[in-house]
Amino acid sequence: MQHLKLEKELDIRNFINSIAHVDNYKTILKSVKILLDKQADAVKLGVKLDPELAIAINECQARLVDERNLRFEMDNTRVSGSTHQTVQVLGDLINEATNTSVAAQYLEQGNKLSAQMSGNIKAREILEMLQEYPERIYPDPPVLDAKGKPIKQKEEKKKVKKRKRKEPPFPIPEWAVELDAVQQ
């Protein structure tokens, strides 16, 4: 019986080591199923697994599932179509993956993608604010002579000066008051 226990534990430990890094995330769930089947087979044969091995199996399963979910989301997320909700979902998956010790390279990729998505959203919001900004009408610049002095045209001399109504100042939107936001 001890021989069977050691054999099953060795088989499970070797399998856990073999799935430490999975290249294709699409096969991760299959690997989790195989791991759980190996555990179930050992229990079915009456083998009492070491408590440390049971903890290792649960940690491996959680890590693999979180890695698969994170990689799936990163693969199916587009920066140009990002929303605040998709950034939040990706952030939650990154936090879960951090807690279960997913490989650092996937966490870095997730954080980079999240930053790109946030930047894209902010850029679209700024563009929208700029498009809402009313267009200003500027007077034509005066025509200058060779010396740089304005040339007075005959039409201007003939015009009788009329009193102009005072125009109200140009309304500045609230978001344009702070220059830092506009410059960014």
C-alpha positions, 0 to 999 in steps of 0.5 A: 500500500505504501508503494502505491501511495508513493507511486501516485504522489510521485506521479502527481508531483511530476505532473505538477512540475510539468505544467509549471509553464504552459505555452498554450493557454487553451490547454490549461483547463485540460491540464487542470482536469488531468490533475484532478483526475489523478487526485481522484484516481489516487483517492479511488484506490484508497490512497491517502495523499499527503496533506502538503500534496493536497495543498500543492494540488489546490494551489496549482489548480488555482494558479492555472485557472487564474493564468488561463483567465488572465491570458484569455482576457488579454488575448481577446481584449483590444486596446482600441475598443476598451472601456472602463469596464474592460479595464476594471475586469482586466485589473481584477484578473491581474489582482487574482493572478498576483494572489495565486503566483501566476508567472511574472511575464503574464502579470507584466503583459496584463499591466502593460495592456491595462495601461494602454487601455487606460491611455486610450480611454483618456485620449478618446475622452480628451478628443471628445471634449475638444470636439465639443469645444466651440469653434472660434472665429478670428478676424482676418489679419491686416495686410502689411506693406514692405515696412511692416505697417498696415495698409489702409484700404480705401473702403475702410476710409469711406466707412463711417464709424458705427458704434459696435455693440459690445460682444460678450466674452467668449465662454470658456468651458469648465474643463478648459480652465485647468491647462494641465488637463488640456495639455495632456 
